[in-house]
């Protein structure tokens, strides 16, 4: 499984991650990106996991995030 680290506290609501990975991220009621499936969360980070088949799309979301708050680990 792929590990997803998302620093939601620093999200600026640009929607890049939701455009490249709509099965992993959505825009919440505050206009910030949020992971659909959060396995762990603290006051700053959301942690989730992804499938190997989605690695390219997840990496694209990581690369395109203008504030670099997404980290994808294999």
PDB file of N, CA, C and O in Angstrom, chain B, residues numbered from 101:
ATOM      1  N   UNK B 101       0.835  -1.188   0.000  1.00  0.00           N
ATOM      2  CA  UNK B 101       0.000   0.000   0.000  1.00  0.00           C
ATOM      3  C   UNK B 101       0.884   1.258   0.000  1.00  0.00           C
ATOM      4  O   UNK B 101       2.004   1.262   0.511  1.00  0.00           O
ATOM      5  N   UNK B 102       0.345   2.292  -0.579  1.00  0.00           N
ATOM      6  CA  UNK B 102       0.997   3.597  -0.645  1.00  0.00           C
ATOM      7  C   UNK B 102       0.574   4.402   0.578  1.00  0.00           C
ATOM      8  O   UNK B 102      -0.601   4.391   0.944  1.00  0.00           O
ATOM      9  N   UNK B 103       1.504   5.093   1.209  1.00  0.00           N
ATOM     10  CA  UNK B 103       1.172   5.939   2.355  1.00  0.00           C
ATOM     11  C   UNK B 103       0.947   7.367   1.887  1.00  0.00           C
ATOM     12  O   UNK B 103       1.727   7.905   1.101  1.00  0.00           O
ATOM     13  N   UNK B 104      -0.134   7.979   2.380  1.00  0.00           N
ATOM     14  CA  UNK B 104      -0.484   9.350   2.032  1.00  0.00           C
ATOM     15  C   UNK B 104      -0.414  10.206   3.290  1.00  0.00           C
ATOM     16  O   UNK B 104      -1.044   9.899   4.302  1.00  0.00           O
ATOM     17  N   UNK B 105       0.361  11.284   3.213  1.00  0.00           N
ATOM     18  CA  UNK B 105       0.454  12.257   4.308  1.00  0.00           C
ATOM     19  C   UNK B 105      -0.096  13.571   3.762  1.00  0.00           C
ATOM     20  O   UNK B 105       0.375  14.070   2.741  1.00  0.00           O
ATOM     21  N   UNK B 106      -1.080  14.120   4.436  1.00  0.00           N
ATOM     22  CA  UNK B 106      -1.721  15.352   3.971  1.00  0.00           C
ATOM     23  C   UNK B 106      -1.770  16.343   5.134  1.00  0.00           C
ATOM     24  O   UNK B 106      -2.414  16.083   6.151  1.00  0.00           O
ATOM     25  N   UNK B 107      -1.096  17.465   4.980  1.00  0.00           N
ATOM     26  CA  UNK B 107      -1.049  18.487   6.036  1.00  0.00           C
ATOM     27  C   UNK B 107      -2.221  19.444   5.833  1.00  0.00           C
ATOM     28  O   UNK B 107      -2.054  20.561   5.342  1.00  0.00           O
ATOM     29  N   UNK B 108      -3.397  18.987   6.218  1.00  0.00           N
ATOM     30  CA  UNK B 108      -4.629  19.732   5.972  1.00  0.00           C
ATOM     31  C   UNK B 108      -4.586  21.133   6.570  1.00  0.00           C
ATOM     32  O   UNK B 108      -5.180  22.052   6.007  1.00  0.00           O
ATOM     33  N   UNK B 109      -3.909  21.319   7.678  1.00  0.00           N
ATOM     34  CA  UNK B 109      -3.877  22.624   8.343  1.00  0.00           C
ATOM     35  C   UNK B 109      -3.271  23.718   7.472  1.00  0.00           C
ATOM     36  O   UNK B 109      -3.511  24.901   7.715  1.00  0.00           O
ATOM     37  N   UNK B 110      -2.491  23.344   6.460  1.00  0.00           N
ATOM     38  CA  UNK B 110      -1.860  24.330   5.573  1.00  0.00           C
ATOM     39  C   UNK B 110      -2.501  24.386   4.186  1.00  0.00           C
ATOM     40  O   UNK B 110      -1.975  25.047   3.290  1.00  0.00           O
ATOM     41  N   UNK B 111      -3.622  23.704   4.001  1.00  0.00           N
ATOM     42  CA  UNK B 111      -4.309  23.690   2.700  1.00  0.00           C
ATOM     43  C   UNK B 111      -4.818  25.093   2.360  1.00  0.00           C
ATOM     44  O   UNK B 111      -5.308  25.818   3.226  1.00  0.00           O
ATOM     45  N   UNK B 112      -4.691  25.461   1.077  1.00  0.00           N
ATOM     46  CA  UNK B 112      -5.182  26.767   0.624  1.00  0.00           C
ATOM     47  C   UNK B 112      -6.430  26.626  -0.258  1.00  0.00           C
ATOM     48  O   UNK B 112      -6.944  27.623  -0.767  1.00  0.00           O
ATOM     49  N   UNK B 113      -6.915  25.400  -0.438  1.00  0.00           N
ATOM     50  CA  UNK B 113      -8.143  25.169  -1.192  1.00  0.00           C
ATOM     51  C   UNK B 113      -8.020  25.324  -2.690  1.00  0.00           C
ATOM     52  O   UNK B 113      -8.978  25.741  -3.341  1.00  0.00           O
ATOM     53  N   UNK B 114      -6.872  25.002  -3.256  1.00  0.00           N
ATOM     54  CA  UNK B 114      -6.648  25.189  -4.702  1.00  0.00           C
ATOM     55  C   UNK B 114      -7.349  24.137  -5.563  1.00  0.00           C
ATOM     56  O   UNK B 114      -7.533  24.365  -6.759  1.00  0.00           O
ATOM     57  N   UNK B 115      -7.735  23.026  -5.013  1.00  0.00           N
ATOM     58  CA  UNK B 115      -8.434  21.892  -5.648  1.00  0.00           C
ATOM     59  C   UNK B 115      -7.557  21.007  -6.540  1.00  0.00           C
ATOM     60  O   UNK B 115      -8.085  20.107  -7.193  1.00  0.00           O
ATOM     61  N   UNK B 116      -6.257  21.227  -6.591  1.00  0.00           N
ATOM     62  CA  UNK B 116      -5.385  20.404  -7.451  1.00  0.00           C
ATOM     63  C   UNK B 116      -5.481  18.919  -7.101  1.00  0.00           C
ATOM     64  O   UNK B 116      -5.609  18.083  -7.996  1.00  0.00           O
ATOM     65  N   UNK B 117      -5.422  18.586  -5.831  1.00  0.00           N
ATOM     66  CA  UNK B 117      -5.462  17.173  -5.442  1.00  0.00           C
ATOM     67  C   UNK B 117      -6.800  16.535  -5.787  1.00  0.00           C
ATOM     68  O   UNK B 117      -6.849  15.367  -6.174  1.00  0.00           O
ATOM     69  N   UNK B 118      -7.880  17.284  -5.652  1.00  0.00           N
ATOM     70  CA  UNK B 118      -9.195  16.728  -5.987  1.00  0.00           C
ATOM     71  C   UNK B 118      -9.356  16.545  -7.489  1.00  0.00           C
ATOM     72  O   UNK B 118     -10.117  15.681  -7.925  1.00  0.00           O
ATOM     73  N   UNK B 119      -8.662  17.333  -8.277  1.00  0.00           N
ATOM     74  CA  UNK B 119      -8.724  17.187  -9.728  1.00  0.00           C
ATOM     75  C   UNK B 119      -7.936  15.967 -10.198  1.00  0.00           C
ATOM     76  O   UNK B 119      -8.384  15.249 -11.091  1.00  0.00           O
ATOM     77  N   UNK B 120      -6.767  15.728  -9.605  1.00  0.00           N
ATOM     78  CA  UNK B 120      -5.926  14.607 -10.028  1.00  0.00           C
ATOM     79  C   UNK B 120      -6.284  13.299  -9.340  1.00  0.00           C
ATOM     80  O   UNK B 120      -6.056  12.229  -9.904  1.00  0.00           O
ATOM     81  N   UNK B 121      -6.834  13.360  -8.146  1.00  0.00           N
ATOM     82  CA  UNK B 121      -7.177  12.151  -7.385  1.00  0.00           C
ATOM     83  C   UNK B 121      -8.540  12.300  -6.709  1.00  0.00           C
ATOM     84  O   UNK B 121      -8.610  12.323  -5.481  1.00  0.00           O
ATOM     85  N   UNK B 122      -9.612  12.400  -7.476  1.00  0.00           N
ATOM     86  CA  UNK B 122     -10.927  12.607  -6.864  1.00  0.00           C
ATOM     87  C   UNK B 122     -11.422  11.428  -6.028  1.00  0.00           C
ATOM     88  O   UNK B 122     -12.371  11.575  -5.258  1.00  0.00           O
ATOM     89  N   UNK B 123     -10.797  10.269  -6.170  1.00  0.00           N
ATOM     90  CA  UNK B 123     -11.201   9.141  -5.326  1.00  0.00           C
ATOM     91  C   UNK B 123     -10.522   9.177  -3.961  1.00  0.00           C
ATOM     92  O   UNK B 123     -10.880   8.406  -3.071  1.00  0.00           O
ATOM     93  N   UNK B 124      -9.539  10.072  -3.788  1.00  0.00           N
ATOM     94  CA  UNK B 124      -8.826  10.177  -2.516  1.00  0.00           C
ATOM     95  C   UNK B 124      -9.130  11.469  -1.768  1.00  0.00           C
ATOM     96  O   UNK B 124      -9.179  11.470  -0.538  1.00  0.00           O
ATOM     97  N   UNK B 125      -9.335  12.576  -2.495  1.00  0.00           N
ATOM     98  CA  UNK B 125      -9.571  13.876  -1.860  1.00  0.00           C
ATOM     99  C   UNK B 125     -10.898  14.472  -2.275  1.00  0.00           C
ATOM    100  O   UNK B 125     -11.389  14.217  -3.375  1.00  0.00           O
ATOM    101  N   UNK B 126     -11.473  15.264  -1.393  1.00  0.00           N
ATOM    102  CA  UNK B 126     -12.674  16.049  -1.680  1.00  0.00           C
ATOM    103  C   UNK B 126     -12.521  17.402  -0.982  1.00  0.00           C
ATOM    104  O   UNK B 126     -11.703  17.556  -0.075  1.00  0.00           O
ATOM    105  N   UNK B 127     -13.311  18.364  -1.412  1.00  0.00           N
ATOM    106  CA  UNK B 127     -13.307  19.679  -0.782  1.00  0.00           C
ATOM    107  C   UNK B 127     -14.370  19.683   0.310  1.00  0.00           C
ATOM    108  O   UNK B 127     -15.541  19.416   0.041  1.00  0.00           O
ATOM    109  N   UNK B 128     -13.965  19.985   1.536  1.00  0.00           N
ATOM    110  CA  UNK B 128     -14.906  19.947   2.655  1.00  0.00           C
ATOM    111  C   UNK B 128     -15.725  21.236   2.744  1.00  0.00           C
ATOM    112  O   UNK B 128     -15.588  22.121   1.900  1.00  0.00           O
ATOM    113  N   UNK B 129     -16.558  21.336   3.745  1.00  0.00           N
ATOM    114  CA  UNK B 129     -17.450  22.480   3.901  1.00  0.00           C
ATOM    115  C   UNK B 129     -16.711  23.789   4.165  1.00  0.00           C
ATOM    116  O   UNK B 129     -17.291  24.864   4.010  1.00  0.00           O
ATOM    117  N   UNK B 130     -15.447  23.717   4.560  1.00  0.00           N
ATOM    118  CA  UNK B 130     -14.628  24.914   4.779  1.00  0.00           C
ATOM    119  C   UNK B 130     -13.844  25.311   3.531  1.00  0.00           C
ATOM    120  O   UNK B 130     -13.108  26.298   3.546  1.00  0.00           O
ATOM    121  N   UNK B 131     -13.999  24.543   2.450  1.00  0.00           N
ATOM    122  CA  UNK B 131     -13.276  24.816   1.216  1.00  0.00           C
ATOM    123  C   UNK B 131     -11.849  24.303   1.217  1.00  0.00           C
ATOM    124  O   UNK B 131     -11.019  24.770   0.436  1.00  0.00           O
ATOM    125  N   UNK B 132     -11.554  23.339   2.094  1.00  0.00           N
ATOM    126  CA  UNK B 132     -10.214  22.756   2.181  1.00  0.00           C
ATOM    127  C   UNK B 132     -10.258  21.302   1.727  1.00  0.00           C
ATOM    128  O   UNK B 132     -11.271  20.620   1.884  1.00  0.00           O
ATOM    129  N   UNK B 133      -9.154  20.841   1.164  1.00  0.00           N
ATOM    130  CA  UNK B 133      -9.069  19.451   0.728  1.00  0.00           C
ATOM    131  C   UNK B 133      -8.987  18.536   1.942  1.00  0.00           C
ATOM    132  O   UNK B 133      -8.335  18.853   2.937  1.00  0.00           O
ATOM    133  N   UNK B 134      -9.652  17.412   1.839  1.00  0.00           N
ATOM    134  CA  UNK B 134      -9.660  16.434   2.908  1.00  0.00           C
ATOM    135  C   UNK B 134      -9.613  15.045   2.287  1.00  0.00           C
ATOM    136  O   UNK B 134     -10.185  14.817   1.220  1.00  0.00           O
ATOM    137  N   UNK B 135      -8.936  14.122   2.951  1.00  0.00           N
ATOM    138  CA  UNK B 135      -8.903  12.738   2.489  1.00  0.00           C
ATOM    139  C   UNK B 135     -10.244  12.070   2.764  1.00  0.00           C
ATOM    140  O   UNK B 135     -10.842  12.286   3.818  1.00  0.00           O
ATOM    141  N   UNK B 136     -10.716  11.268   1.830  1.00  0.00           N
ATOM    142  CA  UNK B 136     -11.943  10.507   2.051  1.00  0.00           C
ATOM    143  C   UNK B 136     -11.764   9.503   3.183  1.00  0.00           C
ATOM    144  O   UNK B 136     -12.605   9.399   4.076  1.00  0.00           O
ATOM    145  N   UNK B 137     -10.665   8.770   3.134  1.00  0.00           N
ATOM    146  CA  UNK B 137     -10.417   7.737   4.129  1.00  0.00           C
ATOM    147  C   UNK B 137      -9.222   8.138   4.986  1.00  0.00           C
ATOM    148  O   UNK B 137      -8.072   8.029   4.563  1.00  0.00           O
ATOM    149  N   UNK B 138      -9.511   8.596   6.180  1.00  0.00           N
ATOM    150  CA  UNK B 138      -8.468   9.013   7.115  1.00  0.00           C
ATOM    151  C   UNK B 138      -8.241   7.874   8.097  1.00  0.00           C
ATOM    152  O   UNK B 138      -9.140   7.497   8.848  1.00  0.00           O
ATOM    153  N   UNK B 139      -7.024   7.328   8.083  1.00  0.00           N
ATOM    154  CA  UNK B 139      -6.698   6.227   8.982  1.00  0.00           C
ATOM    155  C   UNK B 139      -6.188   6.736  10.321  1.00  0.00           C
ATOM    156  O   UNK B 139      -6.313   6.067  11.347  1.00  0.00           O
ATOM    157  N   UNK B 140      -5.615   7.925  10.290  1.00  0.00           N
ATOM    158  CA  UNK B 140      -5.104   8.565  11.503  1.00  0.00           C
ATOM    159  C   UNK B 140      -5.133  10.065  11.262  1.00  0.00           C
ATOM    160  O   UNK B 140      -4.965  10.522  10.132  1.00  0.00           O
ATOM    161  N   UNK B 141      -5.345  10.822  12.318  1.00  0.00           N
ATOM    162  CA  UNK B 141      -5.407  12.275  12.175  1.00  0.00           C
ATOM    163  C   UNK B 141      -4.958  12.925  13.475  1.00  0.00           C
ATOM    164  O   UNK B 141      -5.229  12.420  14.564  1.00  0.00           O
ATOM    165  N   UNK B 142      -4.270  14.048  13.345  1.00  0.00           N
ATOM    166  CA  UNK B 142      -3.967  14.869  14.504  1.00  0.00           C
ATOM    167  C   UNK B 142      -4.321  16.304  14.152  1.00  0.00           C
ATOM    168  O   UNK B 142      -4.990  16.528  13.143  1.00  0.00           O
ATOM    169  N   UNK B 143      -3.909  17.262  14.924  1.00  0.00           N
ATOM    170  CA  UNK B 143      -4.328  18.639  14.679  1.00  0.00           C
ATOM    171  C   UNK B 143      -3.759  19.235  13.400  1.00  0.00           C
ATOM    172  O   UNK B 143      -4.226  20.288  12.964  1.00  0.00           O
ATOM    173  N   UNK B 144      -2.785  18.610  12.793  1.00  0.00           N
ATOM    174  CA  UNK B 144      -2.174  19.144  11.571  1.00  0.00           C
ATOM    175  C   UNK B 144      -2.247  18.210  10.377  1.00  0.00           C
ATOM    176  O   UNK B 144      -2.420  18.669   9.247  1.00  0.00           O
ATOM    177  N   UNK B 145      -2.122  16.927  10.599  1.00  0.00           N
ATOM    178  CA  UNK B 145      -2.001  15.974   9.496  1.00  0.00           C
ATOM    179  C   UNK B 145      -3.160  14.984   9.435  1.00  0.00           C
ATOM    180  O   UNK B 145      -3.767  14.629  10.446  1.00  0.00           O
ATOM    181  N   UNK B 146      -3.442  14.554   8.200  1.00  0.00           N
ATOM    182  CA  UNK B 146      -4.299  13.405   7.938  1.00  0.00           C
ATOM    183  C   UNK B 146      -3.405  12.350   7.300  1.00  0.00           C
ATOM    184  O   UNK B 146      -2.537  12.667   6.487  1.00  0.00           O
ATOM    185  N   UNK B 147      -3.624  11.097   7.674  1.00  0.00           N
ATOM    186  CA  UNK B 147      -2.850   9.994   7.117  1.00  0.00           C
ATOM    187  C   UNK B 147      -3.815   8.978   6.524  1.00  0.00           C
ATOM    188  O   UNK B 147      -4.836   8.634   7.119  1.00  0.00           O
ATOM    189  N   UNK B 148      -3.462   8.511   5.339  1.00  0.00           N
ATOM    190  CA  UNK B 148      -4.273   7.508   4.678  1.00  0.00           C
ATOM    191  C   UNK B 148      -3.387   6.583   3.872  1.00  0.00           C
ATOM    192  O   UNK B 148      -2.161   6.636   3.970  1.00  0.00           O
ATOM    193  N   UNK B 149      -4.011   5.738   3.078  1.00  0.00           N
ATOM    194  CA  UNK B 149      -3.242   4.836   2.228  1.00  0.00           C
ATOM    195  C   UNK B 149      -3.919   4.747   0.862  1.00  0.00           C
ATOM    196  O   UNK B 149      -5.111   5.017   0.713  1.00  0.00           O
ATOM    197  N   UNK B 150      -3.124   4.362  -0.115  1.00  0.00           N
ATOM    198  CA  UNK B 150      -3.606   4.252  -1.476  1.00  0.00           C
ATOM    199  C   UNK B 150      -3.160   2.959  -2.108  1.00  0.00           C
ATOM    200  O   UNK B 150      -2.319   2.242  -1.566  1.00  0.00           O
ATOM    201  N   UNK B 151      -3.728   2.668  -3.254  1.00  0.00           N
ATOM    202  CA  UNK B 151      -3.400   1.447  -3.977  1.00  0.00           C
ATOM    203  C   UNK B 151      -2.235   1.682  -4.939  1.00  0.00           C
ATOM    204  O   UNK B 151      -2.059   2.782  -5.463  1.00  0.00           O
ATOM    205  N   UNK B 152      -1.458   0.647  -5.158  1.00  0.00           N
ATOM    206  CA  UNK B 152      -0.323   0.705  -6.079  1.00  0.00           C
ATOM    207  C   UNK B 152      -0.744   1.192  -7.466  1.00  0.00           C
ATOM    208  O   UNK B 152      -0.012   1.949  -8.103  1.00  0.00           O
ATOM    209  N   UNK B 153      -1.901   0.769  -7.930  1.00  0.00           N
ATOM    210  CA  UNK B 153      -2.391   1.169  -9.254  1.00  0.00           C
ATOM    211  C   UNK B 153      -2.620   2.674  -9.369  1.00  0.00           C
ATOM    212  O   UNK B 153      -2.644   3.214 -10.475  1.00  0.00           O
ATOM    213  N   UNK B 154      -2.789   3.350  -8.243  1.00  0.00           N
ATOM    214  CA  UNK B 154      -3.048   4.785  -8.232  1.00  0.00           C
ATOM    215  C   UNK B 154      -1.794   5.623  -7.980  1.00  0.00           C
ATOM    216  O   UNK B 154      -1.885   6.841  -7.826  1.00  0.00           O
ATOM    217  N   UNK B 155      -0.635   4.984  -7.937  1.00  0.00           N
ATOM    218  CA  UNK B 155       0.603   5.685  -7.601  1.00  0.00           C
ATOM    219  C   UNK B 155       0.874   6.879  -8.513  1.00  0.00           C
ATOM    220  O   UNK B 155       1.235   7.947  -8.018  1.00  0.00           O
ATOM    221  N   UNK B 156       0.715   6.736  -9.806  1.00  0.00           N
ATOM    222  CA  UNK B 156       0.998   7.838 -10.733  1.00  0.00           C
ATOM    223  C   UNK B 156       0.099   9.037 -10.457  1.00  0.00           C
ATOM    224  O   UNK B 156       0.575  10.172 -10.447  1.00  0.00           O
ATOM    225  N   UNK B 157      -1.186   8.805 -10.233  1.00  0.00           N
ATOM    226  CA  UNK B 157      -2.115   9.906  -9.946  1.00  0.00           C
ATOM    227  C   UNK B 157      -1.799  10.542  -8.589  1.00  0.00           C
ATOM    228  O   UNK B 157      -1.865  11.764  -8.451  1.00  0.00           O
ATOM    229  N   UNK B 158      -1.463   9.739  -7.604  1.00  0.00           N
ATOM    230  CA  UNK B 158      -1.115  10.268  -6.289  1.00  0.00           C
ATOM    231  C   UNK B 158       0.153  11.119  -6.355  1.00  0.00           C
ATOM    232  O   UNK B 158       0.230  12.175  -5.727  1.00  0.00           O
ATOM    233  N   UNK B 159       1.137  10.660  -7.111  1.00  0.00           N
ATOM    234  CA  UNK B 159       2.372  11.427  -7.284  1.00  0.00           C
ATOM    235  C   UNK B 159       2.101  12.740  -8.026  1.00  0.00           C
ATOM    236  O   UNK B 159       2.732  13.758  -7.739  1.00  0.00           O
ATOM    237  N   UNK B 160       1.170  12.717  -8.971  1.00  0.00           N
ATOM    238  CA  UNK B 160       0.799  13.926  -9.694  1.00  0.00           C
ATOM    239  C   UNK B 160       0.163  14.938  -8.735  1.00  0.00           C
ATOM    240  O   UNK B 160       0.459  16.131  -8.805  1.00  0.00           O
ATOM    241  N   UNK B 161      -0.697  14.470  -7.853  1.00  0.00           N
ATOM    242  CA  UNK B 161      -1.308  15.346  -6.846  1.00  0.00           C
ATOM    243  C   UNK B 161      -0.234  15.928  -5.931  1.00  0.00           C
ATOM    244  O   UNK B 161      -0.276  17.111  -5.592  1.00  0.00           O
ATOM    245  N   UNK B 162       0.721  15.100  -5.535  1.00  0.00           N
ATOM    246  CA  UNK B 162       1.825  15.559  -4.682  1.00  0.00           C
ATOM    247  C   UNK B 162       2.628  16.646  -5.398  1.00  0.00           C
ATOM    248  O   UNK B 162       2.928  17.688  -4.815  1.00  0.00           O
ATOM    249  N   UNK B 163       2.967  16.403  -6.642  1.00  0.00           N
ATOM    250  CA  UNK B 163       3.792  17.337  -7.412  1.00  0.00           C
ATOM    251  C   UNK B 163       3.066  18.652  -7.695  1.00  0.00           C
ATOM    252  O   UNK B 163       3.684  19.717  -7.682  1.00  0.00           O
ATOM    253  N   UNK B 164       1.768  18.584  -7.950  1.00  0.00           N
ATOM    254  CA  UNK B 164       1.010  19.775  -8.347  1.00  0.00           C
ATOM    255  C   UNK B 164       0.509  20.623  -7.188  1.00  0.00           C
ATOM    256  O   UNK B 164       0.009  21.727  -7.407  1.00  0.00           O
ATOM    257  N   UNK B 165       0.631  20.138  -5.979  1.00  0.00           N
ATOM    258  CA  UNK B 165       0.171  20.912  -4.820  1.00  0.00           C
ATOM    259  C   UNK B 165       1.059  22.157  -4.679  1.00  0.00           C
ATOM    260  O   UNK B 165       2.264  22.026  -4.463  1.00  0.00           O
ATOM    261  N   UNK B 166       0.486  23.359  -4.798  1.00  0.00           N
ATOM    262  CA  UNK B 166       1.307  24.570  -4.778  1.00  0.00           C
ATOM    263  C   UNK B 166       1.949  24.874  -3.426  1.00  0.00           C
ATOM    264  O   UNK B 166       2.938  25.604  -3.362  1.00  0.00           O
ATOM    265  N   UNK B 167       1.397  24.323  -2.349  1.00  0.00           N
ATOM    266  CA  UNK B 167       1.978  24.583  -1.025  1.00  0.00           C
ATOM    267  C   UNK B 167       2.710  23.361  -0.458  1.00  0.00           C
ATOM    268  O   UNK B 167       3.150  23.364   0.692  1.00  0.00           O
ATOM    269  N   UNK B 168       2.831  22.323  -1.283  1.00  0.00           N
ATOM    270  CA  UNK B 168       3.623  21.120  -0.959  1.00  0.00           C
ATOM    271  C   UNK B 168       3.231  20.487   0.386  1.00  0.00           C
ATOM    272  O   UNK B 168       4.083  20.212   1.231  1.00  0.00           O
ATOM    273  N   UNK B 169       1.927  20.265   0.561  1.00  0.00           N
ATOM    274  CA  UNK B 169       1.452  19.676   1.816  1.00  0.00           C
ATOM    275  C   UNK B 169       1.090  18.201   1.680  1.00  0.00           C
ATOM    276  O   UNK B 169       0.561  17.602   2.616  1.00  0.00           O
ATOM    277  N   UNK B 170       1.374  17.614   0.519  1.00  0.00           N
ATOM    278  CA  UNK B 170       1.077  16.199   0.267  1.00  0.00           C
ATOM    279  C   UNK B 170       2.400  15.451   0.122  1.00  0.00           C
ATOM    280  O   UNK B 170       3.295  15.876  -0.609  1.00  0.00           O
ATOM    281  N   UNK B 171       2.503  14.334   0.829  1.00  0.00           N
ATOM    282  CA  UNK B 171       3.687  13.477   0.660  1.00  0.00           C
ATOM    283  C   UNK B 171       3.183  12.050   0.423  1.00  0.00           C
ATOM    284  O   UNK B 171       2.377  11.517   1.186  1.00  0.00           O
ATOM    285  N   UNK B 172       3.680  11.463  -0.645  1.00  0.00           N
ATOM    286  CA  UNK B 172       3.315  10.109  -1.018  1.00  0.00           C
ATOM    287  C   UNK B 172       4.540   9.220  -0.842  1.00  0.00           C
ATOM    288  O   UNK B 172       5.611   9.517  -1.372  1.00  0.00           O
ATOM    289  N   UNK B 173       4.380   8.128  -0.097  1.00  0.00           N
ATOM    290  CA  UNK B 173       5.476   7.196   0.144  1.00  0.00           C
ATOM    291  C   UNK B 173       5.086   5.803  -0.300  1.00  0.00           C
ATOM    292  O   UNK B 173       3.982   5.332  -0.028  1.00  0.00           O
ATOM    293  N   UNK B 174       5.997   5.160  -0.979  1.00  0.00           N
ATOM    294  CA  UNK B 174       5.768   3.783  -1.418  1.00  0.00           C
ATOM    295  C   UNK B 174       6.283   2.827  -0.384  1.00  0.00           C
ATOM    296  O   UNK B 174       6.186   1.613  -0.563  1.00  0.00           O
TER     297      UNK B 174
END
